[in-house]
Amino acid sequence: MQLPLPIPDLPPDQAPSEVPPRQRVYVNRNLRLDCITAVGFDMDYTLAIYDQRAMDRLSIDATVRKLVVELGYPECLLDAAFRTDFPIRGLLVDRELGNVLKMDRYRYVKKAYHGMRELSREERHKLYHSRPIRPGSARYHWVDTLYGLSEVTLFAGAIEALERVGTEVDRGKLFDDIRRSIDLAHQDGSILDRITSHKEFYLRRDPDLPAALHRLKSVGKRLFLVTNSHAAYTEEVMAYLFQGYLNGYSSWRAFFDVIVTAAKKPDFFRRDDLSFVTATGARAESLERGVIYAGGCLSELARLGELEGDSVLYVGDHIYGDVLRAKKESAWRTMMIIQEMDRELEVHEEVTPLLDRMDQLEAIGDVLHEELRFRTARLKQLGRDLERAREEGLATTEIGARRVHHRRLVERLKTRLRDLSAELEELEVRVDRAFHPYWGSLFKAGPEVSLFGDQVEQYACLYTDRVSNIARYSPLHYFRSPRDRMPHELGASAE
Ligand SMILES: [Mg+2]
């Protein structure tokens, strides 16, 4: 049943090409919004955007105390410098060697740090380039959530601090202890209580969010929430996010047809035997509007909530827990919230002249390499001609002069190529540093797409910086992906 809706000021329809880049929804797979009948949302880092640095600092402080006081790690950790600007999403922790790695889409390690020291190209090659990396194996831990960033900061900072004072470190155990301590700090309230009592410090409210959700409802789409957070925390956070922007709705709960908390994603998508329970702990036989449920699974949601198939769009921030599992276990369409987009797009615009110059240098380099091959072959030929002329007692002056001329050309070409590759290398460092002081762009690893970028491309039908960006488009909009071209098709059109 559709409730009568209040009518707030709706944002105007904009031609998709007029939407500023930072507010755009980007498309990997075509999606017709008019065919979507229900839109589901994750809460943390999706509807609720956190101040990343403040959150990292909070979990680092809580975790370091646990490591030293409860697990007996050396006290030097209390004064160690844990840099919250160190990690990005899409890094791989090597539990065995204590390194942190960034890979491209072919699982080739492009950057690596031990503690806060960057490994040289030679070290990287020696350690990681003899066989392919298997990110799913026990040795490695893949970090693809914003929640997981503090684990990387703690691991790299602790390795640095402990090795500096000469402490023997069991790196795998250290990483496991860090992860367990962060989870404990979440469970025992040291983190969540602090957030709920200082919401304005940790949460960033988006005033456009309620109107964006209303806009979807106003064309008859059902909205639902599936979060792993518990009911009390969900209530606190959602009430805060919508406070002052309810536009006539009785509460945040009135925006949603189904509200599911403590969902245990990714198991929510994988298992089919988990029931929804009500606040009293009773098994739910139906899903009522305005009621907060806990637990459940996808098949129960399909059965009780009639939310099934490719007419459902699910919006989340976690590749594995939200997007990949929803995609693999169901026909749900997916939209990924990547709050780093804002900064990535800003820097991308700044460095476009540098990227253009790099393209230009690469094109010049191709021509110079071709020229060098030709001149080197010519030089060899002249060497043979000179030898033959000597053997046959013929005049060698002219061949000798031509040979000297070619040799000078070859030297000059080599010098130009060296200068060119030095300039390219310098530009690459400048571009990388502009994106991020340690790791470069989230989506790229050198000239290739990063493993993180690859996963976004594979599993998210749509991706954008924040949920409210969807209101920049008509609720009936047809999101079209740029036409996929294979390299041979690009080549044919370029000629
Ligand atoms: Mg989330």
Boltz pocket constraint, residues with backbone or C-beta under 6 A from the ligand:
constraints:
  - pocket:
      binder: B
      contacts: [[A, 42], [A, 43], [A, 44], [A, 45], [A, 46], [A, 316], [A, 317], [A, 318]]
      max_distance: 6.0
